[in-house]
Amino acid sequence: MKSISIVAVLFLVFGNSSEAQNAPAARPSLVGAWRVLHFCNVDSAGVETNPYGESPVGIFVYTPTGQLSLHAMRSPPPPPFAAGDDAPTDAERRVMLDSYFGYFGTYTITSDTTVIHHVSGGTIPSYIGTEQPRHYRIRAGGPNAPDTLSIGGNPLSLRCRQLIRIGSR
């Protein structure tokens, strides 16, 4: 069976809690909202695929109180269902499922480079009720540049999720 690693790069969407904002500026916080820039899978042979295309859209949100919500999808999105939202065909459902990824739950930061996602629900049934460890790296932005987040599996190089912070730090 082929193993697949997933990586994301995100940009933060809204600022950190006031507590995090008053902390020393030495290390940016994971807390906030991050916009997806790149989302790929790397298989065991090192082959990269982009399941949501070259320009995916999405958001990863880490709240100050420990909740998380992750979403990514293909851009442009799939077409509307022909018979309306209440009556998709099996083929339309398949296209929709292949175009979107998401899960929610809580998180625990266990080190400066590791966060555990405690998954409550989402589009990947095997994740529900599990702990998903993710390695991450935040690069601080400058005065006119947002922070960037790389997050994924171990080693981090096998995951290509890249995001940017949206809003202030």
KEBA-435270 format. One record per residue: residue in three letters; residue number from 1; x negated, y negated, z negated of N, C-alpha, C, O in turn. Coordinates in steps of 0.2 Angstrom, whole numbers, plus 5000, padded with zeros to 4 digits. Each point is the difference from the previous one (the first is absolute). Layout:
BEGIN
(r ALA,NUM,(X,Y,Z),(X,Y,Z),(X,Y,Z),(X,Y,Z))
...
This chain:
BEGIN
(r MET,1,(4996,5006,5000),(5004,4994,5000),(4996,4994,5000),(4995,4999,4996))
(r LYS,2,(5006,4996,5008),(4996,4994,5001),(5002,4995,4994),(5006,4999,4998))
(r SER,3,(4989,4999,4999),(5001,4995,4994),(5000,4993,5003),(4996,4999,5005))
(r ILE,4,(5008,4996,4993),(5001,4994,5003),(4999,4995,4994),(5003,5000,4995))
(r SER,5,(4992,4995,5006),(4999,4995,4995),(5004,4994,5003),(4999,4999,5006))
(r ILE,6,(5003,4996,4990),(5004,4994,5002),(4996,4994,4997),(4999,5001,4994))
(r VAL,7,(5000,4994,5009),(4997,4994,4998),(5004,4994,5002),(5003,5000,5005))
(r ALA,8,(4997,4995,4990),(5004,4994,5002),(4996,4994,4998),(4996,5000,4995))
(r VAL,9,(5005,4995,5009),(4997,4993,4998),(5005,4995,4999),(5005,5000,5005))
(r LEU,10,(4996,4997,4990),(5005,4996,4998),(4998,4993,4999),(4994,4998,4998))
(r PHE,11,(5011,4997,5002),(4999,4993,4998),(5005,4998,4995),(5006,5003,5000))
(r LEU,12,(4992,4994,4994),(5004,4998,4995),(5006,4995,5002),(4998,4995,5003))
(r VAL,13,(5008,5007,4995),(5006,4996,5002),(5001,4994,4995),(5002,4995,5001))
(r PHE,14,(4998,5007,4992),(5002,4995,4995),(4994,5000,4995),(4997,5005,4999))
(r GLY,15,(5003,4990,4997),(4995,4999,4995),(5000,5005,4994),(5005,5003,4999))
(r ASN,16,(4990,4997,4998),(5000,5005,4994),(5003,4996,4994),(5003,4995,5000))
(r SER,17,(4998,5009,4995),(5004,4998,4994),(4995,4994,4997),(4994,4999,5001))
(r SER,18,(5009,4997,4995),(4996,4994,4997),(4995,5003,4996),(4994,4997,4999))
(r GLU,19,(5007,5009,4998),(4994,5003,4996),(4994,5001,5004),(4995,4999,4998))
(r ALA,20,(5007,5004,5008),(4994,5002,5004),(4997,4994,5003),(4994,5000,5002))
(r GLN,21,(5010,4995,4999),(4998,4993,5003),(4995,4997,4996),(4995,4996,5002))
(r ASN,22,(5006,5005,4991),(4996,4996,4995),(4994,5005,4998),(4995,4997,4996))
(r ALA,23,(5004,5009,5007),(4995,5004,4998),(4994,4997,5004),(5000,4997,5005))
(r PRO,24,(4994,5005,4993),(4994,4998,5004),(5000,5002,5007),(5003,5006,5002))
(r ALA,25,(4994,4990,5002),(5001,5001,5007),(4995,5006,5003),(4999,5000,5006))
(r ALA,26,(4998,5004,4990),(4995,5004,5002),(5002,5006,5004),(4997,5002,5005))
(r ARG,27,(5009,5000,4994),(5003,5006,5004),(5007,4999,5001),(5004,4999,4996))
(r PRO,28,(4998,5001,5011),(5007,4999,5002),(5004,5006,4997),(4998,5005,5000))
(r SER,29,(5009,4993,4999),(5004,5005,4997),(5004,5004,5006),(5001,4997,5005))
(r LEU,30,(5001,5009,4994),(5004,5004,5004),(5007,4997,5000),(5004,5001,5005))
(r VAL,31,(4998,4996,4990),(5007,4997,4999),(5002,4995,5005),(4996,4995,5002))
(r GLY,32,(5010,5006,5001),(5002,4995,5005),(5003,5004,5006),(5001,5006,5000))
(r ALA,33,(5000,4990,5005),(5003,5003,5007),(4995,5000,5005),(4996,4995,5001))
(r TRP,34,(5003,5010,5003),(4995,5001,5005),(5003,5001,5007),(5004,5005,5000))
(r ARG,35,(4994,4992,5005),(5003,5001,5007),(4995,5005,5003),(4994,4999,5000))
(r VAL,36,(5009,5006,5004),(4997,5005,5003),(4997,4997,5007),(5003,4996,5003))
(r LEU,37,(4990,5005,4998),(4997,4998,5006),(4998,5006,5004),(5001,4999,5006))
(r HIS,38,(4997,5006,4991),(4998,5006,5003),(5002,5006,4996),(4999,5000,4994))
(r PHE,39,(5004,5006,5010),(5002,5005,4996),(4998,5006,5005),(5003,5001,5005))
(r CYS,40,(4993,5004,4993),(4998,5005,5004),(4999,5006,4996),(4999,5000,4994))
(r ASN,41,(5001,5006,5009),(4998,5007,4997),(4993,5002,5003),(4999,4999,5006))
(r VAL,42,(4997,5004,4990),(4994,5003,5003),(5000,5008,4998),(5001,5001,4994))
(r ASP,43,(4999,5003,5011),(5000,5007,4998),(4994,5003,4998),(4995,4996,5000))
(r SER,44,(5004,5010,4999),(4994,5003,4997),(4994,5000,5005),(4995,5001,4998))
(r ALA,45,(5007,4998,5009),(4995,5000,5005),(4997,4993,5001),(4996,4998,5004))
(r GLY,46,(5008,4997,4992),(4998,4993,5001),(5003,4996,5005),(4999,4995,5002))
(r VAL,47,(5007,5008,5001),(5004,4997,5005),(5005,4995,4997),(5004,5003,4996))
(r GLU,48,(4996,4991,5006),(5004,4995,4998),(5006,5000,5004),(5000,4999,5006))
(r THR,49,(5006,5000,4991),(5007,4999,5004),(5003,4994,4996),(4999,4999,4994))
(r ASN,50,(5005,4998,5010),(5004,4994,4997),(5008,5002,5000),(5003,4998,5006))
(r PRO,51,(4999,5005,4989),(5007,5003,5001),(5006,4994,5001),(5005,5002,5002))
(r TYR,52,(4993,4992,4996),(5005,4994,5001),(4997,4995,5005),(5002,4995,5000))
(r GLY,53,(4994,5008,5004),(4997,4995,5006),(4995,4996,4998),(4997,5000,4994))
(r GLU,54,(5001,4996,5011),(4994,4996,4999),(5001,4993,4995),(4996,4997,4998))
(r SER,55,(5011,5002,5002),(5002,4994,4996),(5005,5001,4995),(5006,4997,5001))
(r PRO,56,(4993,5008,4994),(5005,5001,4996),(5002,4994,4995),(4997,4996,5000))
(r VAL,57,(5009,5005,4998),(5003,4995,4995),(5001,5003,4993),(5002,5006,5000))
(r GLY,58,(4998,4991,4995),(5001,5003,4993),(4998,4996,4994),(4997,4995,5001))
(r ILE,59,(5004,5007,4994),(4999,4997,4993),(4998,5005,4995),(5004,5005,5000))
(r PHE,60,(4991,4994,4996),(4999,5004,4994),(5001,4995,4994),(4997,4995,5000))
(r VAL,61,(5007,5007,4995),(5001,4995,4995),(4998,5004,4993),(5003,5006,4999))
(r TYR,62,(4993,4991,4997),(4998,5002,4993),(5002,4995,4996),(4997,4994,5000))
(r THR,63,(5008,5007,4995),(5003,4995,4996),(4995,5000,4993),(4997,5005,4999))
(r PRO,64,(5004,4989,4998),(4996,5000,4994),(5002,5005,4994),(4996,5001,4996))
(r THR,65,(5010,5001,5005),(5003,5005,4995),(4999,5007,5002),(5003,5005,4997))
(r GLY,66,(4994,4997,5008),(4998,5006,5002),(5004,5004,5005),(4999,5006,5001))
(r GLN,67,(5006,4990,5003),(5004,5003,5005),(4996,5000,5007),(4996,4995,5001))
(r LEU,68,(5005,5009,5003),(4997,5000,5007),(5006,5001,5005),(5004,5004,4999))
(r SER,69,(4995,4993,5007),(5004,5002,5006),(4996,4999,5006),(4997,4994,5001))
(r LEU,70,(5002,5011,5003),(4996,5000,5006),(5004,5001,5006),(5004,5005,5000))
(r HIS,71,(4995,4991,5005),(5004,5001,5006),(4996,4998,5006),(4996,4996,5000))
(r ALA,72,(5004,5008,5006),(4997,4999,5006),(5004,5003,5006),(5003,5005,4999))
(r MET,73,(4997,4991,5006),(5004,5002,5006),(4996,4998,5007),(4996,4996,5000))
(r ARG,74,(5007,5007,5005),(4997,4999,5006),(5003,4993,5003),(5006,4998,4998))
(r SER,75,(4990,4998,5005),(5002,4994,5003),(4998,5000,5008),(4994,5001,5001))
(r PRO,76,(5011,4998,5003),(5007,4998,4999),(5004,5006,4997),(4998,5006,5001))
(r PRO,77,(5007,4993,4995),(5004,5005,4997),(5004,5004,5006),(5000,4998,5005))
(r PRO,78,(5002,5008,4992),(5004,5004,5005),(5007,4996,5002),(5002,4996,4996))
(r PRO,79,(5001,5006,5010),(5006,4997,5001),(5006,5001,4996),(5000,5005,4996))
(r PRO,80,(5005,4991,5003),(5006,5001,4996),(5003,5007,5003),(5000,5002,5005))
(r PHE,81,(5004,5001,4990),(5003,5006,5002),(5006,4999,5004),(5004,4995,4999))
(r ALA,82,(4997,5008,5007),(5005,4999,5005),(5007,5000,4997),(5004,4995,5003))
(r ALA,83,(4998,5009,4993),(5007,5000,4997),(5000,4996,4994),(5005,5001,4996))
(r GLY,84,(4990,4995,5002),(5001,4997,4994),(4996,5003,4994),(4998,5006,5000))
(r ASP,85,(5001,4990,4995),(4996,5003,4994),(5003,5006,4996),(4996,5003,4997))
(r ASP,86,(5010,4998,5004),(5003,5005,4996),(5000,5007,5004),(5003,5005,4998))
(r ALA,87,(4995,4995,5009),(5001,5006,5004),(4993,5001,5004),(5001,5000,5006))
(r PRO,88,(4993,5000,4991),(4995,5002,5004),(5000,5007,5002),(5002,5004,4997))
(r THR,89,(4995,4997,5009),(4999,5007,5003),(4994,5003,4996),(4996,4996,4997))
(r ASP,90,(5003,5010,5004),(4994,5004,4997),(4994,4997,5003),(4995,4999,4997))
(r ALA,91,(5005,5000,5010),(4994,4997,5003),(4998,4993,4997),(4995,4998,4999))
(r GLU,92,(5011,4998,5000),(4999,4993,4997),(4997,5000,4993),(4996,4996,4998))
(r ARG,93,(5006,5009,4998),(4998,5001,4993),(4992,5002,5001),(4996,4997,4996))
(r ARG,94,(5003,5007,5008),(4992,5002,5001),(4996,4994,5002),(4995,4999,4997))
(r VAL,95,(5007,4997,5007),(4996,4994,5002),(5000,4995,4994),(4994,4998,4999))
(r MET,96,(5011,5002,4998),(5000,4995,4994),(4995,5003,4994),(4996,4996,4998))
(r LEU,97,(5004,5010,5001),(4996,5004,4995),(4993,4999,5002),(4995,4999,4996))
(r ASP,98,(5003,5002,5011),(4993,4999,5002),(4998,4993,5000),(4994,4999,5001))
(r SER,99,(5010,4996,4998),(4999,4993,5001),(4999,4997,4993),(4998,4994,5000))
(r TYR,100,(5003,5009,4995),(5000,4997,4993),(4998,5005,4995),(5000,5006,5000))
(r PHE,101,(4996,4991,4995),(4998,5003,4994),(5001,4996,4994),(4999,4994,5000))
(r GLY,102,(5003,5009,4994),(5001,4996,4994),(5001,5004,4994),(5002,5006,5001))
(r TYR,103,(4995,4992,4993),(5002,5003,4994),(4999,4995,4995),(4998,4994,5000))
(r PHE,104,(5005,5008,4994),(5000,4995,4994),(4999,5004,4994),(5001,5006,5000))
(r GLY,105,(4998,4990,4994),(4999,5004,4994),(4996,4995,4995),(5001,4994,5000))
(r THR,106,(4994,5009,4997),(4996,4996,4995),(4993,5001,5002),(4998,5004,5004))
(r TYR,107,(4997,4992,4993),(4993,5001,5001),(4996,4999,4993),(5003,4997,4996))
(r THR,108,(4992,5006,5004),(4995,5000,4995),(4993,4998,5003),(4998,5004,5004))
(r ILE,109,(4999,4991,4994),(4993,4999,5002),(4995,5004,4995),(5000,4998,4994))
(r THR,110,(4996,5006,5009),(4996,5004,4995),(4993,4998,5000),(4996,5002,4996))
(r SER,111,(5002,4994,5009),(4993,4997,5000),(5000,4994,5005),(5005,4998,5003))
(r ASP,112,(4989,4999,4998),(5000,4994,5005),(5001,5002,5007),(5000,4996,5004))
(r THR,113,(5000,5011,4997),(5000,5002,5007),(5006,5006,5001),(5001,5002,5006))
(r THR,114,(5002,4999,4989),(5006,5006,5000),(5006,4998,4997),(5000,4997,4995))
(r VAL,115,(5006,5004,5009),(5006,4999,4998),(5004,5006,5001),(4999,5004,5005))
(r ILE,116,(5006,4998,4990),(5004,5006,5001),(5007,4998,5001),(5003,4996,4996))
(r HIS,117,(5000,5006,5010),(5007,4998,5002),(5004,5006,4997),(4999,5006,5002))
(r HIS,118,(5006,4993,4994),(5004,5004,4997),(5007,5000,5004),(5004,4995,4999))
(r VAL,119,(4997,5009,5006),(5005,4999,5005),(5007,5003,4997),(5000,5006,4998))
(r SER,120,(5005,4989,5002),(5007,5002,4998),(5004,5002,5006),(5004,5004,5000))
(r GLY,121,(4995,4993,5006),(5004,5001,5006),(4996,4998,5006),(4996,4995,5000))
(r GLY,122,(5007,5007,5006),(4997,4998,5006),(5001,5004,5006),(5004,5005,5000))
(r THR,123,(4993,4994,5006),(5001,5004,5006),(4996,5006,5000),(5000,5004,5005))
(r ILE,124,(4995,4997,4991),(4996,5006,5000),(5002,5004,4994),(4998,4999,4994))
(r PRO,125,(5006,5006,5007),(5003,5004,4995),(4995,5004,4995),(5001,5000,4994))
(r SER,126,(4993,5002,5009),(4995,5003,4996),(4997,4995,4995),(4996,5002,4995))
(r TYR,127,(5004,4991,5006),(4998,4996,4995),(5004,4998,4994),(4998,4998,4995))
(r ILE,128,(5009,5003,5006),(5004,4999,4995),(4999,5004,4993),(4999,5006,5001))
(r GLY,129,(5000,4990,4994),(4999,5003,4993),(4992,5002,4999),(4999,5003,4996))
(r THR,130,(4997,4994,5009),(4993,5002,4999),(4996,4994,4999),(5002,4994,5000))
(r GLU,131,(4992,5007,4998),(4995,4994,4999),(4995,5000,5006),(4997,5005,5002))
(r GLN,132,(5003,4990,5001),(4996,4999,5006),(4994,4995,4999),(5001,4994,5000))
(r PRO,133,(4993,5009,4998),(4994,4996,4999),(4998,4996,5007),(5000,5003,5005))
(r ARG,134,(4998,4991,4994),(4998,4996,5006),(4994,4996,4998),(5000,4997,4994))
(r HIS,135,(4995,5003,5010),(4994,4996,4999),(5001,4993,5003),(5003,5000,5005))
(r TYR,136,(4995,4995,4992),(5001,4994,5003),(4994,4995,4999),(4996,5001,4996))
(r ARG,137,(5004,4994,5009),(4994,4995,4999),(5004,4993,5002),(5003,5000,5005))
(r ILE,138,(4996,4995,4991),(5002,4994,5002),(4994,4995,5001),(4995,5000,4996))
(r ARG,139,(5006,4997,5009),(4995,4995,5002),(5003,4993,4999),(5005,4998,5003))
(r ALA,140,(4992,4998,4993),(5002,4993,4999),(5000,4996,5006),(4995,5000,5003))
(r GLY,141,(5010,4996,4998),(5000,4995,5006),(4997,4994,4997),(4998,4999,4994))
(r GLY,142,(5001,4996,5011),(4997,4994,4999),(5006,4995,4999),(5005,5002,4999))
(r PRO,143,(4993,4991,5000),(5005,4995,4999),(5005,5000,5006),(5006,4999,4998))
(r ASN,144,(4993,5003,5008),(5005,5000,5005),(5001,5007,5003),(5003,5001,5005))
(r ALA,145,(4995,5004,4991),(5001,5007,5003),(5003,5004,4994),(4998,5000,4994))
(r PRO,146,(5006,5005,5008),(5004,5004,4995),(4995,5006,4997),(4995,5001,5004))
(r ASP,147,(5007,5001,4991),(4996,5007,4997),(5002,5005,5005),(5006,5000,5003))
(r THR,148,(4990,5005,4998),(5002,5006,5004),(4999,5006,4996),(4996,5001,4995))
(r LEU,149,(5009,5004,5006),(5000,5006,4996),(4999,5006,5005),(5004,5001,5005))
(r SER,150,(4992,5004,4993),(4999,5006,5004),(5002,5005,4995),(4998,5000,4994))
(r ILE,151,(5007,5005,5008),(5002,5005,4995),(5001,5006,5004),(5003,5000,5005))
(r GLY,152,(4996,5006,4991),(5001,5006,5003),(4997,5006,4996),(5000,4999,4994))
(r GLY,153,(4998,5006,5010),(4998,5006,4996),(4992,5000,4998),(4997,4995,5001))
(r ASN,154,(5001,5011,4998),(4993,5000,4998),(4996,5005,5005),(5003,5005,5001))
(r PRO,155,(4992,4993,5002),(4997,4993,5000),(5004,4995,5003),(5004,5001,5005))
(r LEU,156,(4996,4992,4993),(5004,4995,5002),(4999,4999,5008),(5004,4998,5003))
(r SER,157,(4990,5004,5000),(4999,4999,5007),(5004,5005,5004),(5001,4998,5006))
(r LEU,158,(5002,5007,4991),(5005,5004,5004),(5007,4997,5000),(5004,5003,5004))
(r ARG,159,(4997,4992,4993),(5007,4996,5000),(4999,4994,5003),(4995,4996,4999))
(r CYS,160,(5009,5002,5005),(5000,4993,5003),(5006,4996,4999),(5003,4998,5005))
(r ARG,161,(4999,5001,4989),(5005,4995,4998),(4997,4993,4999),(4996,5000,4995))
(r GLN,162,(5005,4995,5008),(4997,4994,4999),(5006,4995,4999),(5005,5000,5005))
(r LEU,163,(4995,4996,4990),(5005,4995,4999),(4997,4993,4998),(4994,5000,4998))
(r ILE,164,(5010,4995,5002),(4998,4993,4998),(5005,4998,4995),(5006,5001,5000))
(r ARG,165,(4991,4995,4995),(5004,4997,4994),(5004,4995,5004),(4998,4996,5003))
(r ILE,166,(5009,5004,4995),(5004,4994,5002),(5001,4996,4994),(5003,5002,4995))
(r GLY,167,(4996,4991,5006),(5001,4995,4995),(4994,4999,4996),(4994,5002,5002))
(r SER,168,(5007,4995,4992),(4994,4998,4996),(4998,5005,4996),(5003,5005,4999))
(r ARG,169,(4990,4995,4999),(4998,5005,4995),(5001,4999,4993),(4998,5003,4995))
